[in-house]
Amino acid sequence: MSIAAGFFVDWDGNARSMLDPGGGYLCETDPGARYVAITTKGGTLVHEGTFYKSVSDIEKAGIKAPLVAGAHPWGRREDGF
């Protein structure tokens, strides 16, 4: 897998840039398989998603996901995050 520019949808339904996923996480992708792995810096897998080249591609798939910056928190306080 490699690091690539693109987008994915997180577990809260937000679109995030793979270059700035936030939460201290890293992204690896297989663009051919349209697969994204979101991991901790230690390599623990925390989320898997679909790779989209652009936010427009997310919208074309019928997904309504607001684009958030990396500073936007993952999860909610009531969920323990």
Contacts in CASP RR format, 6 or more apart in sequence:
PFRMAT RR
TARGET T0000
AUTHOR 0000-0000-0000
METHOD contacts of the structure
MODEL  1
MSIAAGFFVDWDGNARSMLDPGGGYLCETDPGARYVAITTKGGTLVHEGT
FYKSVSDIEKAGIKAPLVAGAHPWGRREDGF
1 28 0 8 1.000
1 29 0 8 1.000
1 30 0 8 1.000
1 35 0 8 1.000
1 37 0 8 1.000
2 28 0 8 1.000
2 29 0 8 1.000
2 30 0 8 1.000
3 18 0 8 1.000
3 19 0 8 1.000
3 26 0 8 1.000
3 27 0 8 1.000
3 28 0 8 1.000
3 29 0 8 1.000
4 18 0 8 1.000
4 29 0 8 1.000
4 31 0 8 1.000
4 51 0 8 1.000
5 17 0 8 1.000
5 18 0 8 1.000
5 19 0 8 1.000
6 17 0 8 1.000
6 18 0 8 1.000
6 19 0 8 1.000
6 29 0 8 1.000
6 51 0 8 1.000
6 52 0 8 1.000
6 53 0 8 1.000
6 54 0 8 1.000
7 15 0 8 1.000
7 16 0 8 1.000
7 17 0 8 1.000
7 18 0 8 1.000
7 51 0 8 1.000
7 52 0 8 1.000
7 53 0 8 1.000
7 54 0 8 1.000
7 55 0 8 1.000
7 57 0 8 1.000
7 58 0 8 1.000
7 67 0 8 1.000
8 15 0 8 1.000
8 16 0 8 1.000
8 18 0 8 1.000
8 21 0 8 1.000
8 27 0 8 1.000
8 36 0 8 1.000
8 38 0 8 1.000
8 49 0 8 1.000
8 50 0 8 1.000
8 51 0 8 1.000
8 52 0 8 1.000
9 15 0 8 1.000
9 16 0 8 1.000
9 49 0 8 1.000
9 50 0 8 1.000
9 58 0 8 1.000
9 63 0 8 1.000
9 65 0 8 1.000
10 16 0 8 1.000
10 21 0 8 1.000
10 38 0 8 1.000
10 47 0 8 1.000
10 74 0 8 1.000
11 47 0 8 1.000
11 74 0 8 1.000
11 75 0 8 1.000
12 74 0 8 1.000
12 75 0 8 1.000
12 76 0 8 1.000
13 65 0 8 1.000
14 65 0 8 1.000
14 66 0 8 1.000
14 67 0 8 1.000
14 68 0 8 1.000
14 72 0 8 1.000
15 52 0 8 1.000
15 55 0 8 1.000
15 58 0 8 1.000
15 65 0 8 1.000
15 66 0 8 1.000
15 67 0 8 1.000
15 68 0 8 1.000
16 22 0 8 1.000
16 67 0 8 1.000
16 68 0 8 1.000
16 70 0 8 1.000
16 72 0 8 1.000
17 67 0 8 1.000
17 70 0 8 1.000
18 27 0 8 1.000
18 29 0 8 1.000
18 36 0 8 1.000
18 51 0 8 1.000
19 27 0 8 1.000
20 69 0 8 1.000
20 70 0 8 1.000
21 27 0 8 1.000
21 38 0 8 1.000
21 70 0 8 1.000
22 70 0 8 1.000
22 71 0 8 1.000
22 72 0 8 1.000
22 74 0 8 1.000
23 70 0 8 1.000
23 73 0 8 1.000
23 74 0 8 1.000
24 40 0 8 1.000
24 41 0 8 1.000
25 38 0 8 1.000
25 39 0 8 1.000
25 40 0 8 1.000
25 46 0 8 1.000
25 47 0 8 1.000
25 74 0 8 1.000
26 38 0 8 1.000
26 39 0 8 1.000
26 40 0 8 1.000
26 41 0 8 1.000
26 43 0 8 1.000
27 36 0 8 1.000
27 37 0 8 1.000
27 38 0 8 1.000
27 39 0 8 1.000
28 36 0 8 1.000
28 37 0 8 1.000
28 39 0 8 1.000
29 35 0 8 1.000
29 36 0 8 1.000
29 37 0 8 1.000
29 51 0 8 1.000
30 51 0 8 1.000
31 51 0 8 1.000
32 51 0 8 1.000
33 51 0 8 1.000
34 50 0 8 1.000
34 51 0 8 1.000
34 52 0 8 1.000
35 48 0 8 1.000
35 49 0 8 1.000
35 50 0 8 1.000
35 51 0 8 1.000
36 48 0 8 1.000
36 49 0 8 1.000
36 50 0 8 1.000
36 51 0 8 1.000
37 45 0 8 1.000
37 47 0 8 1.000
37 48 0 8 1.000
37 49 0 8 1.000
38 45 0 8 1.000
38 46 0 8 1.000
38 47 0 8 1.000
38 48 0 8 1.000
38 49 0 8 1.000
39 45 0 8 1.000
39 46 0 8 1.000
40 46 0 8 1.000
52 58 0 8 1.000
52 61 0 8 1.000
55 67 0 8 1.000
58 65 0 8 1.000
73 81 0 8 1.000
74 81 0 8 1.000
75 81 0 8 1.000
END
